[in-house]
Amino acid sequence: MEGQPSPATFELSELQTGGQYKLTTARVLDHEVETSCNVLVICSDGGPDPLTTRVNISVSILDLNDNTAQFQQSRYQLNVPENKPPDFVVHQV
Ligand SMILES: [Ca+2]
């Protein structure tokens, strides 16, 4: 198995029923770090002159709302000059 960005992203293991395999994650995936991975699975039989086939698996890493919004500062102290019209920008956060 070959994968991007590293071979340790996924693991391929045989099911107990035999002849079938499951693809599982080998580490925690983070959509903010990588949005997709490509996995190349190569299968060969046990013949004396092995025959092989390959398949590309494209895996999208779905985004979850797992990051809390953050302010740059924990507290803001601002001054506003008097007599400014409506829509006067006080500050941007
Ligand atoms: Ca996220």
PDB file of the backbone (N, CA, C, O) and the ligand in Angstrom, with CONECT records:
HET     CA  A 101       1
ATOM      1  N   MET A   1       0.850  -1.186   0.000  1.00  0.00           N
ATOM      2  CA  MET A   1       0.000   0.000   0.000  1.00  0.00           C
ATOM      3  C   MET A   1       0.886   1.237   0.000  1.00  0.00           C
ATOM      4  O   MET A   1       1.855   1.325   0.754  1.00  0.00           O
ATOM      5  N   GLU A   2       0.544   2.168  -0.839  1.00  0.00           N
ATOM      6  CA  GLU A   2       1.243   3.439  -0.885  1.00  0.00           C
ATOM      7  C   GLU A   2       0.212   4.520  -0.622  1.00  0.00           C
ATOM      8  O   GLU A   2      -0.913   4.429  -1.113  1.00  0.00           O
ATOM      9  N   GLY A   3       0.561   5.510   0.116  1.00  0.00           N
ATOM     10  CA  GLY A   3      -0.395   6.572   0.407  1.00  0.00           C
ATOM     11  C   GLY A   3       0.282   7.908   0.501  1.00  0.00           C
ATOM     12  O   GLY A   3       1.501   8.006   0.641  1.00  0.00           O
ATOM     13  N   GLN A   4      -0.530   8.937   0.422  1.00  0.00           N
ATOM     14  CA  GLN A   4      -0.046  10.293   0.570  1.00  0.00           C
ATOM     15  C   GLN A   4      -0.749  10.905   1.763  1.00  0.00           C
ATOM     16  O   GLN A   4      -1.930  10.607   1.939  1.00  0.00           O
ATOM     17  N   PRO A   5      -0.160  11.709   2.577  1.00  0.00           N
ATOM     18  CA  PRO A   5       1.215  12.152   2.473  1.00  0.00           C
ATOM     19  C   PRO A   5       2.218  11.206   3.103  1.00  0.00           C
ATOM     20  O   PRO A   5       3.420  11.399   2.926  1.00  0.00           O
ATOM     21  N   SER A   6       1.770  10.182   3.838  1.00  0.00           N
ATOM     22  CA  SER A   6       2.725   9.238   4.397  1.00  0.00           C
ATOM     23  C   SER A   6       2.083   7.859   4.438  1.00  0.00           C
ATOM     24  O   SER A   6       0.861   7.749   4.546  1.00  0.00           O
ATOM     25  N   PRO A   7       2.888   6.811   4.353  1.00  0.00           N
ATOM     26  CA  PRO A   7       2.324   5.452   4.394  1.00  0.00           C
ATOM     27  C   PRO A   7       1.622   5.148   5.703  1.00  0.00           C
ATOM     28  O   PRO A   7       0.799   4.234   5.763  1.00  0.00           O
ATOM     29  N   ALA A   8       1.932   5.894   6.753  1.00  0.00           N
ATOM     30  CA  ALA A   8       1.333   5.623   8.058  1.00  0.00           C
ATOM     31  C   ALA A   8      -0.052   6.228   8.211  1.00  0.00           C
ATOM     32  O   ALA A   8      -0.643   6.117   9.286  1.00  0.00           O
ATOM     33  N   THR A   9      -0.585   6.856   7.194  1.00  0.00           N
ATOM     34  CA  THR A   9      -1.907   7.458   7.286  1.00  0.00           C
ATOM     35  C   THR A   9      -2.998   6.405   7.390  1.00  0.00           C
ATOM     36  O   THR A   9      -3.975   6.592   8.116  1.00  0.00           O
ATOM     37  N   PHE A  10      -2.838   5.286   6.663  1.00  0.00           N
ATOM     38  CA  PHE A  10      -3.847   4.223   6.660  1.00  0.00           C
ATOM     39  C   PHE A  10      -3.168   2.880   6.844  1.00  0.00           C
ATOM     40  O   PHE A  10      -1.971   2.721   6.606  1.00  0.00           O
ATOM     41  N   GLU A  11      -3.976   1.917   7.279  1.00  0.00           N
ATOM     42  CA  GLU A  11      -3.497   0.541   7.375  1.00  0.00           C
ATOM     43  C   GLU A  11      -4.485  -0.365   6.649  1.00  0.00           C
ATOM     44  O   GLU A  11      -5.695  -0.140   6.671  1.00  0.00           O
ATOM     45  N   LEU A  12      -3.947  -1.376   6.017  1.00  0.00           N
ATOM     46  CA  LEU A  12      -4.760  -2.363   5.327  1.00  0.00           C
ATOM     47  C   LEU A  12      -4.588  -3.688   6.053  1.00  0.00           C
ATOM     48  O   LEU A  12      -3.462  -4.156   6.222  1.00  0.00           O
ATOM     49  N   SER A  13      -5.683  -4.296   6.483  1.00  0.00           N
ATOM     50  CA  SER A  13      -5.585  -5.572   7.196  1.00  0.00           C
ATOM     51  C   SER A  13      -6.667  -6.523   6.699  1.00  0.00           C
ATOM     52  O   SER A  13      -7.756  -6.096   6.317  1.00  0.00           O
ATOM     53  N   GLU A  14      -6.356  -7.801   6.709  1.00  0.00           N
ATOM     54  CA  GLU A  14      -7.267  -8.816   6.185  1.00  0.00           C
ATOM     55  C   GLU A  14      -8.372  -9.114   7.189  1.00  0.00           C
ATOM     56  O   GLU A  14      -8.129  -9.200   8.392  1.00  0.00           O
ATOM     57  N   LEU A  15      -9.588  -9.270   6.678  1.00  0.00           N
ATOM     58  CA  LEU A  15     -10.715  -9.641   7.525  1.00  0.00           C
ATOM     59  C   LEU A  15     -10.625 -11.127   7.862  1.00  0.00           C
ATOM     60  O   LEU A  15      -9.972 -11.897   7.157  1.00  0.00           O
ATOM     61  N   GLN A  16     -11.290 -11.518   8.949  1.00  0.00           N
ATOM     62  CA  GLN A  16     -11.253 -12.920   9.368  1.00  0.00           C
ATOM     63  C   GLN A  16     -11.866 -13.849   8.331  1.00  0.00           C
ATOM     64  O   GLN A  16     -11.509 -15.025   8.252  1.00  0.00           O
ATOM     65  N   THR A  17     -12.783 -13.322   7.543  1.00  0.00           N
ATOM     66  CA  THR A  17     -13.422 -14.152   6.520  1.00  0.00           C
ATOM     67  C   THR A  17     -12.441 -14.523   5.414  1.00  0.00           C
ATOM     68  O   THR A  17     -12.680 -15.466   4.659  1.00  0.00           O
ATOM     69  N   GLY A  18     -11.358 -13.796   5.317  1.00  0.00           N
ATOM     70  CA  GLY A  18     -10.340 -14.084   4.310  1.00  0.00           C
ATOM     71  C   GLY A  18     -10.727 -13.547   2.950  1.00  0.00           C
ATOM     72  O   GLY A  18     -11.902 -13.513   2.585  1.00  0.00           O
ATOM     73  N   GLY A  19      -9.738 -13.136   2.223  1.00  0.00           N
ATOM     74  CA  GLY A  19      -9.973 -12.658   0.865  1.00  0.00           C
ATOM     75  C   GLY A  19     -10.473 -11.229   0.783  1.00  0.00           C
ATOM     76  O   GLY A  19     -10.554 -10.664  -0.307  1.00  0.00           O
ATOM     77  N   GLN A  20     -10.812 -10.633   1.923  1.00  0.00           N
ATOM     78  CA  GLN A  20     -11.246  -9.243   1.933  1.00  0.00           C
ATOM     79  C   GLN A  20     -10.411  -8.484   2.952  1.00  0.00           C
ATOM     80  O   GLN A  20      -9.939  -9.044   3.942  1.00  0.00           O
ATOM     81  N   TYR A  21     -10.244  -7.215   2.686  1.00  0.00           N
ATOM     82  CA  TYR A  21      -9.391  -6.383   3.542  1.00  0.00           C
ATOM     83  C   TYR A  21     -10.145  -5.140   3.948  1.00  0.00           C
ATOM     84  O   TYR A  21     -11.066  -4.687   3.268  1.00  0.00           O
ATOM     85  N   LYS A  22      -9.730  -4.607   5.068  1.00  0.00           N
ATOM     86  CA  LYS A  22     -10.324  -3.342   5.510  1.00  0.00           C
ATOM     87  C   LYS A  22      -9.224  -2.276   5.556  1.00  0.00           C
ATOM     88  O   LYS A  22      -8.081  -2.528   5.936  1.00  0.00           O
ATOM     89  N   LEU A  23      -9.626  -1.103   5.159  1.00  0.00           N
ATOM     90  CA  LEU A  23      -8.730   0.057   5.194  1.00  0.00           C
ATOM     91  C   LEU A  23      -9.117   0.890   6.402  1.00  0.00           C
ATOM     92  O   LEU A  23     -10.259   1.339   6.508  1.00  0.00           O
ATOM     93  N   THR A  24      -8.186   1.099   7.303  1.00  0.00           N
ATOM     94  CA  THR A  24      -8.475   1.865   8.515  1.00  0.00           C
ATOM     95  C   THR A  24      -7.483   3.018   8.649  1.00  0.00           C
ATOM     96  O   THR A  24      -6.400   2.997   8.064  1.00  0.00           O
ATOM     97  N   THR A  25      -7.864   3.995   9.408  1.00  0.00           N
ATOM     98  CA  THR A  25      -6.950   5.107   9.668  1.00  0.00           C
ATOM     99  C   THR A  25      -5.872   4.650  10.646  1.00  0.00           C
ATOM    100  O   THR A  25      -6.146   3.883  11.570  1.00  0.00           O
ATOM    101  N   ALA A  26      -4.673   5.115  10.443  1.00  0.00           N
ATOM    102  CA  ALA A  26      -3.551   4.762  11.313  1.00  0.00           C
ATOM    103  C   ALA A  26      -3.176   5.900  12.243  1.00  0.00           C
ATOM    104  O   ALA A  26      -2.328   5.745  13.122  1.00  0.00           O
ATOM    105  N   ARG A  27      -3.809   7.035  12.045  1.00  0.00           N
ATOM    106  CA  ARG A  27      -3.552   8.184  12.910  1.00  0.00           C
ATOM    107  C   ARG A  27      -4.761   9.113  12.814  1.00  0.00           C
ATOM    108  O   ARG A  27      -5.631   8.932  11.963  1.00  0.00           O
ATOM    109  N   VAL A  28      -4.801  10.081  13.674  1.00  0.00           N
ATOM    110  CA  VAL A  28      -5.891  11.053  13.659  1.00  0.00           C
ATOM    111  C   VAL A  28      -5.704  11.981  12.462  1.00  0.00           C
ATOM    112  O   VAL A  28      -4.627  12.544  12.264  1.00  0.00           O
ATOM    113  N   LEU A  29      -6.745  12.132  11.679  1.00  0.00           N
ATOM    114  CA  LEU A  29      -6.688  13.004  10.511  1.00  0.00           C
ATOM    115  C   LEU A  29      -7.299  14.364  10.850  1.00  0.00           C
ATOM    116  O   LEU A  29      -8.259  14.446  11.617  1.00  0.00           O
ATOM    117  N   ASP A  30      -6.753  15.402  10.290  1.00  0.00           N
ATOM    118  CA  ASP A  30      -7.201  16.762  10.580  1.00  0.00           C
ATOM    119  C   ASP A  30      -7.449  17.494   9.262  1.00  0.00           C
ATOM    120  O   ASP A  30      -6.523  17.716   8.481  1.00  0.00           O
ATOM    121  N   HIS A  31      -8.686  17.860   9.029  1.00  0.00           N
ATOM    122  CA  HIS A  31      -9.049  18.557   7.796  1.00  0.00           C
ATOM    123  C   HIS A  31      -8.269  19.868   7.643  1.00  0.00           C
ATOM    124  O   HIS A  31      -7.972  20.293   6.526  1.00  0.00           O
ATOM    125  N   GLU A  32      -7.941  20.506   8.775  1.00  0.00           N
ATOM    126  CA  GLU A  32      -7.207  21.770   8.704  1.00  0.00           C
ATOM    127  C   GLU A  32      -5.758  21.550   8.242  1.00  0.00           C
ATOM    128  O   GLU A  32      -5.102  22.501   7.817  1.00  0.00           O
ATOM    129  N   VAL A  33      -5.266  20.346   8.318  1.00  0.00           N
ATOM    130  CA  VAL A  33      -3.897  20.028   7.892  1.00  0.00           C
ATOM    131  C   VAL A  33      -3.890  19.454   6.484  1.00  0.00           C
ATOM    132  O   VAL A  33      -3.051  19.826   5.663  1.00  0.00           O
ATOM    133  N   GLU A  34      -4.816  18.556   6.205  1.00  0.00           N
ATOM    134  CA  GLU A  34      -4.909  17.940   4.885  1.00  0.00           C
ATOM    135  C   GLU A  34      -6.374  17.645   4.596  1.00  0.00           C
ATOM    136  O   GLU A  34      -7.099  17.154   5.461  1.00  0.00           O
ATOM    137  N   THR A  35      -6.800  17.945   3.386  1.00  0.00           N
ATOM    138  CA  THR A  35      -8.214  17.793   3.058  1.00  0.00           C
ATOM    139  C   THR A  35      -8.510  16.479   2.342  1.00  0.00           C
ATOM    140  O   THR A  35      -9.666  16.063   2.265  1.00  0.00           O
ATOM    141  N   SER A  36      -7.481  15.828   1.823  1.00  0.00           N
ATOM    142  CA  SER A  36      -7.712  14.553   1.149  1.00  0.00           C
ATOM    143  C   SER A  36      -6.414  13.754   1.094  1.00  0.00           C
ATOM    144  O   SER A  36      -5.318  14.291   1.252  1.00  0.00           O
ATOM    145  N   CYS A  37      -6.575  12.471   0.869  1.00  0.00           N
ATOM    146  CA  CYS A  37      -5.427  11.560   0.715  1.00  0.00           C
ATOM    147  C   CYS A  37      -5.724  10.608  -0.437  1.00  0.00           C
ATOM    148  O   CYS A  37      -6.878  10.267  -0.693  1.00  0.00           O
ATOM    149  N   ASN A  38      -4.704  10.198  -1.104  1.00  0.00           N
ATOM    150  CA  ASN A  38      -4.830   9.182  -2.136  1.00  0.00           C
ATOM    151  C   ASN A  38      -4.095   7.938  -1.672  1.00  0.00           C
ATOM    152  O   ASN A  38      -2.956   8.010  -1.211  1.00  0.00           O
ATOM    153  N   VAL A  39      -4.756   6.799  -1.799  1.00  0.00           N
ATOM    154  CA  VAL A  39      -4.179   5.528  -1.379  1.00  0.00           C
ATOM    155  C   VAL A  39      -4.133   4.615  -2.598  1.00  0.00           C
ATOM    156  O   VAL A  39      -5.131   4.437  -3.296  1.00  0.00           O
ATOM    157  N   LEU A  40      -2.988   4.056  -2.837  1.00  0.00           N
ATOM    158  CA  LEU A  40      -2.838   3.086  -3.921  1.00  0.00           C
ATOM    159  C   LEU A  40      -2.719   1.703  -3.290  1.00  0.00           C
ATOM    160  O   LEU A  40      -1.781   1.429  -2.542  1.00  0.00           O
ATOM    161  N   VAL A  41      -3.680   0.836  -3.602  1.00  0.00           N
ATOM    162  CA  VAL A  41      -3.670  -0.529  -3.077  1.00  0.00           C
ATOM    163  C   VAL A  41      -3.311  -1.467  -4.229  1.00  0.00           C
ATOM    164  O   VAL A  41      -3.958  -1.463  -5.276  1.00  0.00           O
ATOM    165  N   ILE A  42      -2.276  -2.261  -4.017  1.00  0.00           N
ATOM    166  CA  ILE A  42      -1.829  -3.215  -5.022  1.00  0.00           C
ATOM    167  C   ILE A  42      -2.071  -4.620  -4.484  1.00  0.00           C
ATOM    168  O   ILE A  42      -1.650  -4.949  -3.376  1.00  0.00           O
ATOM    169  N   CYS A  43      -2.747  -5.438  -5.269  1.00  0.00           N
ATOM    170  CA  CYS A  43      -3.080  -6.798  -4.862  1.00  0.00           C
ATOM    171  C   CYS A  43      -2.441  -7.769  -5.842  1.00  0.00           C
ATOM    172  O   CYS A  43      -2.495  -7.567  -7.055  1.00  0.00           O
ATOM    173  N   SER A  44      -1.835  -8.826  -5.308  1.00  0.00           N
ATOM    174  CA  SER A  44      -1.270  -9.850  -6.184  1.00  0.00           C
ATOM    175  C   SER A  44      -1.652 -11.222  -5.661  1.00  0.00           C
ATOM    176  O   SER A  44      -1.809 -11.413  -4.455  1.00  0.00           O
ATOM    177  N   ASP A  45      -1.802 -12.176  -6.571  1.00  0.00           N
ATOM    178  CA  ASP A  45      -2.163 -13.528  -6.152  1.00  0.00           C
ATOM    179  C   ASP A  45      -0.898 -14.310  -5.806  1.00  0.00           C
ATOM    180  O   ASP A  45       0.220 -13.813  -5.946  1.00  0.00           O
ATOM    181  N   GLY A  46      -1.101 -15.538  -5.352  1.00  0.00           N
ATOM    182  CA  GLY A  46       0.033 -16.351  -4.910  1.00  0.00           C
ATOM    183  C   GLY A  46       0.551 -17.278  -5.980  1.00  0.00           C
ATOM    184  O   GLY A  46       1.248 -18.243  -5.666  1.00  0.00           O
ATOM    185  N   GLY A  47       0.239 -17.021  -7.223  1.00  0.00           N
ATOM    186  CA  GLY A  47       0.685 -17.900  -8.308  1.00  0.00           C
ATOM    187  C   GLY A  47       2.187 -17.823  -8.524  1.00  0.00           C
ATOM    188  O   GLY A  47       2.847 -16.899  -8.047  1.00  0.00           O
ATOM    189  N   PRO A  48       2.722 -18.804  -9.249  1.00  0.00           N
ATOM    190  CA  PRO A  48       4.163 -18.818  -9.521  1.00  0.00           C
ATOM    191  C   PRO A  48       4.610 -17.598 -10.329  1.00  0.00           C
ATOM    192  O   PRO A  48       5.729 -17.111 -10.173  1.00  0.00           O
ATOM    193  N   ASP A  49       3.741 -17.131 -11.167  1.00  0.00           N
ATOM    194  CA  ASP A  49       3.992 -15.891 -11.908  1.00  0.00           C
ATOM    195  C   ASP A  49       2.880 -14.921 -11.490  1.00  0.00           C
ATOM    196  O   ASP A  49       1.904 -14.750 -12.222  1.00  0.00           O
ATOM    197  N   PRO A  50       3.022 -14.278 -10.306  1.00  0.00           N
ATOM    198  CA  PRO A  50       1.910 -13.524  -9.703  1.00  0.00           C
ATOM    199  C   PRO A  50       1.309 -12.472 -10.632  1.00  0.00           C
ATOM    200  O   PRO A  50       2.004 -11.730 -11.327  1.00  0.00           O
ATOM    201  N   LEU A  51      -0.006 -12.452 -10.604  1.00  0.00           N
ATOM    202  CA  LEU A  51      -0.743 -11.423 -11.330  1.00  0.00           C
ATOM    203  C   LEU A  51      -1.124 -10.344 -10.322  1.00  0.00           C
ATOM    204  O   LEU A  51      -1.517 -10.643  -9.194  1.00  0.00           O
ATOM    205  N   THR A  52      -1.008  -9.123 -10.730  1.00  0.00           N
ATOM    206  CA  THR A  52      -1.319  -8.015  -9.827  1.00  0.00           C
ATOM    207  C   THR A  52      -2.356  -7.090 -10.447  1.00  0.00           C
ATOM    208  O   THR A  52      -2.489  -6.980 -11.666  1.00  0.00           O
ATOM    209  N   THR A  53      -3.071  -6.444  -9.568  1.00  0.00           N
ATOM    210  CA  THR A  53      -3.988  -5.386  -9.978  1.00  0.00           C
ATOM    211  C   THR A  53      -3.891  -4.283  -8.940  1.00  0.00           C
ATOM    212  O   THR A  53      -3.483  -4.525  -7.804  1.00  0.00           O
ATOM    213  N   ARG A  54      -4.254  -3.116  -9.316  1.00  0.00           N
ATOM    214  CA  ARG A  54      -4.139  -1.982  -8.406  1.00  0.00           C
ATOM    215  C   ARG A  54      -5.366  -1.097  -8.516  1.00  0.00           C
ATOM    216  O   ARG A  54      -6.044  -1.052  -9.542  1.00  0.00           O
ATOM    217  N   VAL A  55      -5.628  -0.398  -7.426  1.00  0.00           N
ATOM    218  CA  VAL A  55      -6.752   0.530  -7.409  1.00  0.00           C
ATOM    219  C   VAL A  55      -6.325   1.771  -6.630  1.00  0.00           C
ATOM    220  O   VAL A  55      -5.645   1.683  -5.608  1.00  0.00           O
ATOM    221  N   ASN A  56      -6.733   2.901  -7.128  1.00  0.00           N
ATOM    222  CA  ASN A  56      -6.518   4.157  -6.418  1.00  0.00           C
ATOM    223  C   ASN A  56      -7.759   4.484  -5.608  1.00  0.00           C
ATOM    224  O   ASN A  56      -8.876   4.452  -6.123  1.00  0.00           O
ATOM    225  N   ILE A  57      -7.556   4.795  -4.351  1.00  0.00           N
ATOM    226  CA  ILE A  57      -8.661   5.174  -3.478  1.00  0.00           C
ATOM    227  C   ILE A  57      -8.436   6.621  -3.050  1.00  0.00           C
ATOM    228  O   ILE A  57      -7.415   6.956  -2.449  1.00  0.00           O
ATOM    229  N   SER A  58      -9.399   7.462  -3.367  1.00  0.00           N
ATOM    230  CA  SER A  58      -9.335   8.862  -2.979  1.00  0.00           C
ATOM    231  C   SER A  58     -10.185   9.059  -1.723  1.00  0.00           C
ATOM    232  O   SER A  58     -11.382   8.772  -1.729  1.00  0.00           O
ATOM    233  N   VAL A  59      -9.577   9.539  -0.670  1.00  0.00           N
ATOM    234  CA  VAL A  59     -10.259   9.714   0.611  1.00  0.00           C
ATOM    235  C   VAL A  59     -10.341  11.214   0.915  1.00  0.00           C
ATOM    236  O   VAL A  59      -9.321  11.897   1.003  1.00  0.00           O
ATOM    237  N   SER A  60     -11.550  11.703   1.069  1.00  0.00           N
ATOM    238  CA  SER A  60     -11.750  13.093   1.480  1.00  0.00           C
ATOM    239  C   SER A  60     -11.868  13.153   2.994  1.00  0.00           C
ATOM    240  O   SER A  60     -12.606  12.371   3.593  1.00  0.00           O
ATOM    241  N   ILE A  61     -11.159  14.058   3.602  1.00  0.00           N
ATOM    242  CA  ILE A  61     -11.239  14.242   5.049  1.00  0.00           C
ATOM    243  C   ILE A  61     -12.263  15.348   5.303  1.00  0.00           C
ATOM    244  O   ILE A  61     -12.019  16.518   5.007  1.00  0.00           O
ATOM    245  N   LEU A  62     -13.394  14.965   5.846  1.00  0.00           N
ATOM    246  CA  LEU A  62     -14.487  15.911   6.036  1.00  0.00           C
ATOM    247  C   LEU A  62     -14.194  16.857   7.193  1.00  0.00           C
ATOM    248  O   LEU A  62     -13.565  16.492   8.186  1.00  0.00           O
ATOM    249  N   ASP A  63     -14.665  18.061   7.029  1.00  0.00           N
ATOM    250  CA  ASP A  63     -14.428  19.091   8.036  1.00  0.00           C
ATOM    251  C   ASP A  63     -15.520  19.052   9.100  1.00  0.00           C
ATOM    252  O   ASP A  63     -16.710  19.051   8.782  1.00  0.00           O
ATOM    253  N   LEU A  64     -15.114  19.020  10.331  1.00  0.00           N
ATOM    254  CA  LEU A  64     -16.031  19.140  11.449  1.00  0.00           C
ATOM    255  C   LEU A  64     -15.769  20.472  12.141  1.00  0.00           C
ATOM    256  O   LEU A  64     -14.670  21.022  12.057  1.00  0.00           O
ATOM    257  N   ASN A  65     -16.772  20.975  12.813  1.00  0.00           N
ATOM    258  CA  ASN A  65     -16.602  22.226  13.536  1.00  0.00           C
ATOM    259  C   ASN A  65     -15.933  21.921  14.874  1.00  0.00           C
ATOM    260  O   ASN A  65     -16.588  21.874  15.915  1.00  0.00           O
ATOM    261  N   ASP A  66     -14.606  21.713  14.828  1.00  0.00           N
ATOM    262  CA  ASP A  66     -13.879  21.266  16.019  1.00  0.00           C
ATOM    263  C   ASP A  66     -12.894  22.300  16.544  1.00  0.00           C
ATOM    264  O   ASP A  66     -12.104  22.004  17.441  1.00  0.00           O
ATOM    265  N   ASN A  67     -12.933  23.484  16.007  1.00  0.00           N
ATOM    266  CA  ASN A  67     -12.036  24.533  16.484  1.00  0.00           C
ATOM    267  C   ASN A  67     -12.858  25.723  16.956  1.00  0.00           C
ATOM    268  O   ASN A  67     -13.617  26.312  16.186  1.00  0.00           O
ATOM    269  N   THR A  68     -12.702  26.065  18.210  1.00  0.00           N
ATOM    270  CA  THR A  68     -13.423  27.191  18.781  1.00  0.00           C
ATOM    271  C   THR A  68     -12.890  28.502  18.215  1.00  0.00           C
ATOM    272  O   THR A  68     -11.681  28.681  18.067  1.00  0.00           O
ATOM    273  N   ALA A  69     -13.791  29.403  17.905  1.00  0.00           N
ATOM    274  CA  ALA A  69     -13.365  30.727  17.460  1.00  0.00           C
ATOM    275  C   ALA A  69     -12.570  31.395  18.583  1.00  0.00           C
ATOM    276  O   ALA A  69     -12.872  31.216  19.762  1.00  0.00           O
ATOM    277  N   GLN A  70     -11.548  32.167  18.200  1.00  0.00           N
ATOM    278  CA  GLN A  70     -10.695  32.776  19.213  1.00  0.00           C
ATOM    279  C   GLN A  70     -10.480  34.252  18.907  1.00  0.00           C
ATOM    280  O   GLN A  70     -10.363  34.667  17.754  1.00  0.00           O
ATOM    281  N   PHE A  71     -10.434  35.021  19.977  1.00  0.00           N
ATOM    282  CA  PHE A  71     -10.039  36.415  19.862  1.00  0.00           C
ATOM    283  C   PHE A  71      -8.529  36.499  20.051  1.00  0.00           C
ATOM    284  O   PHE A  71      -7.934  35.652  20.717  1.00  0.00           O
ATOM    285  N   GLN A  72      -7.914  37.515  19.467  1.00  0.00           N
ATOM    286  CA  GLN A  72      -6.473  37.677  19.619  1.00  0.00           C
ATOM    287  C   GLN A  72      -6.102  38.110  21.032  1.00  0.00           C
ATOM    288  O   GLN A  72      -5.001  37.838  21.510  1.00  0.00           O
ATOM    289  N   GLN A  73      -7.030  38.782  21.685  1.00  0.00           N
ATOM    290  CA  GLN A  73      -6.796  39.231  23.061  1.00  0.00           C
ATOM    291  C   GLN A  73      -7.955  38.756  23.924  1.00  0.00           C
ATOM    292  O   GLN A  73      -9.065  38.557  23.431  1.00  0.00           O
ATOM    293  N   SER A  74      -7.694  38.574  25.213  1.00  0.00           N
ATOM    294  CA  SER A  74      -8.758  38.139  26.106  1.00  0.00           C
ATOM    295  C   SER A  74      -9.631  39.312  26.548  1.00  0.00           C
ATOM    296  O   SER A  74     -10.754  39.111  27.010  1.00  0.00           O
ATOM    297  N   ARG A  75      -9.123  40.527  26.411  1.00  0.00           N
ATOM    298  CA  ARG A  75      -9.866  41.708  26.834  1.00  0.00           C
ATOM    299  C   ARG A  75      -9.481  42.879  25.926  1.00  0.00           C
ATOM    300  O   ARG A  75      -8.325  42.998  25.518  1.00  0.00           O
ATOM    301  N   TYR A  76     -10.437  43.728  25.616  1.00  0.00           N
ATOM    302  CA  TYR A  76     -10.177  44.911  24.786  1.00  0.00           C
ATOM    303  C   TYR A  76     -10.617  46.155  25.555  1.00  0.00           C
ATOM    304  O   TYR A  76     -11.682  46.170  26.172  1.00  0.00           O
ATOM    305  N   GLN A  77      -9.796  47.184  25.513  1.00  0.00           N
ATOM    306  CA  GLN A  77     -10.150  48.487  26.075  1.00  0.00           C
ATOM    307  C   GLN A  77     -10.033  49.488  24.932  1.00  0.00           C
ATOM    308  O   GLN A  77      -8.938  49.731  24.425  1.00  0.00           O
ATOM    309  N   LEU A  78     -11.149  50.061  24.530  1.00  0.00           N
ATOM    310  CA  LEU A  78     -11.164  50.926  23.360  1.00  0.00           C
ATOM    311  C   LEU A  78     -11.659  52.313  23.724  1.00  0.00           C
ATOM    312  O   LEU A  78     -12.378  52.492  24.706  1.00  0.00           O
ATOM    313  N   ASN A  79     -11.270  53.281  22.930  1.00  0.00           N
ATOM    314  CA  ASN A  79     -11.732  54.651  23.087  1.00  0.00           C
ATOM    315  C   ASN A  79     -12.446  55.072  21.810  1.00  0.00           C
ATOM    316  O   ASN A  79     -12.001  54.767  20.704  1.00  0.00           O
ATOM    317  N   VAL A  80     -13.527  55.758  21.977  1.00  0.00           N
ATOM    318  CA  VAL A  80     -14.296  56.256  20.842  1.00  0.00           C
ATOM    319  C   VAL A  80     -14.430  57.764  20.980  1.00  0.00           C
ATOM    320  O   VAL A  80     -14.986  58.250  21.965  1.00  0.00           O
ATOM    321  N   PRO A  81     -13.936  58.494  20.022  1.00  0.00           N
ATOM    322  CA  PRO A  81     -14.110  59.951  20.090  1.00  0.00           C
ATOM    323  C   PRO A  81     -15.594  60.306  20.029  1.00  0.00           C
ATOM    324  O   PRO A  81     -16.360  59.658  19.317  1.00  0.00           O
ATOM    325  N   GLU A  82     -15.985  61.297  20.748  1.00  0.00           N
ATOM    326  CA  GLU A  82     -17.390  61.711  20.694  1.00  0.00           C
ATOM    327  C   GLU A  82     -17.694  62.376  19.352  1.00  0.00           C
ATOM    328  O   GLU A  82     -16.800  62.796  18.617  1.00  0.00           O
ATOM    329  N   ASN A  83     -18.958  62.450  19.074  1.00  0.00           N
ATOM    330  CA  ASN A  83     -19.474  63.122  17.879  1.00  0.00           C
ATOM    331  C   ASN A  83     -19.150  62.395  16.570  1.00  0.00           C
ATOM    332  O   ASN A  83     -19.179  63.010  15.503  1.00  0.00           O
ATOM    333  N   LYS A  84     -18.850  61.130  16.636  1.00  0.00           N
ATOM    334  CA  LYS A  84     -18.631  60.373  15.398  1.00  0.00           C
ATOM    335  C   LYS A  84     -19.982  59.911  14.868  1.00  0.00           C
ATOM    336  O   LYS A  84     -20.883  59.606  15.650  1.00  0.00           O
ATOM    337  N   PRO A  85     -20.130  59.858  13.559  1.00  0.00           N
ATOM    338  CA  PRO A  85     -21.415  59.439  12.984  1.00  0.00           C
ATOM    339  C   PRO A  85     -21.629  57.929  13.153  1.00  0.00           C
ATOM    340  O   PRO A  85     -20.692  57.189  13.450  1.00  0.00           O
ATOM    341  N   PRO A  86     -22.863  57.491  12.960  1.00  0.00           N
ATOM    342  CA  PRO A  86     -23.127  56.040  12.967  1.00  0.00           C
ATOM    343  C   PRO A  86     -22.249  55.333  11.942  1.00  0.00           C
ATOM    344  O   PRO A  86     -21.865  55.923  10.932  1.00  0.00           O
ATOM    345  N   ASP A  87     -21.946  54.121  12.194  1.00  0.00           N
ATOM    346  CA  ASP A  87     -21.070  53.273  11.370  1.00  0.00           C
ATOM    347  C   ASP A  87     -19.594  53.602  11.539  1.00  0.00           C
ATOM    348  O   ASP A  87     -18.758  53.076  10.803  1.00  0.00           O
ATOM    349  N   PHE A  88     -19.266  54.451  12.482  1.00  0.00           N
ATOM    350  CA  PHE A  88     -17.870  54.711  12.781  1.00  0.00           C
ATOM    351  C   PHE A  88     -17.238  53.425  13.314  1.00  0.00           C
ATOM    352  O   PHE A  88     -17.746  52.812  14.253  1.00  0.00           O
ATOM    353  N   VAL A  89     -16.121  53.027  12.700  1.00  0.00           N
ATOM    354  CA  VAL A  89     -15.459  51.774  13.105  1.00  0.00           C
ATOM    355  C   VAL A  89     -14.693  52.010  14.398  1.00  0.00           C
ATOM    356  O   VAL A  89     -13.764  52.817  14.440  1.00  0.00           O
ATOM    357  N   VAL A  90     -15.075  51.323  15.424  1.00  0.00           N
ATOM    358  CA  VAL A  90     -14.421  51.421  16.719  1.00  0.00           C
ATOM    359  C   VAL A  90     -13.169  50.554  16.756  1.00  0.00           C
ATOM    360  O   VAL A  90     -12.117  50.971  17.239  1.00  0.00           O
ATOM    361  N   HIS A  91     -13.306  49.337  16.234  1.00  0.00           N
ATOM    362  CA  HIS A  91     -12.197  48.397  16.241  1.00  0.00           C
ATOM    363  C   HIS A  91     -12.564  47.209  15.368  1.00  0.00           C
ATOM    364  O   HIS A  91     -13.742  46.977  15.094  1.00  0.00           O
ATOM    365  N   GLN A  92     -11.591  46.478  14.941  1.00  0.00           N
ATOM    366  CA  GLN A  92     -11.860  45.247  14.209  1.00  0.00           C
ATOM    367  C   GLN A  92     -11.263  44.085  14.988  1.00  0.00           C
ATOM    368  O   GLN A  92     -10.127  44.150  15.458  1.00  0.00           O
ATOM    369  N   VAL A  93     -12.042  43.032  15.113  1.00  0.00           N
ATOM    370  CA  VAL A  93     -11.554  41.829  15.798  1.00  0.00           C
ATOM    371  C   VAL A  93     -11.636  40.656  14.851  1.00  0.00           C
ATOM    372  O   VAL A  93     -11.275  39.538  15.219  1.00  0.00           O
TER     373      VAL A  93
HETATM  374 CA    CA A 101     -12.359  21.469  11.409  1.00  0.00          CA2+
END
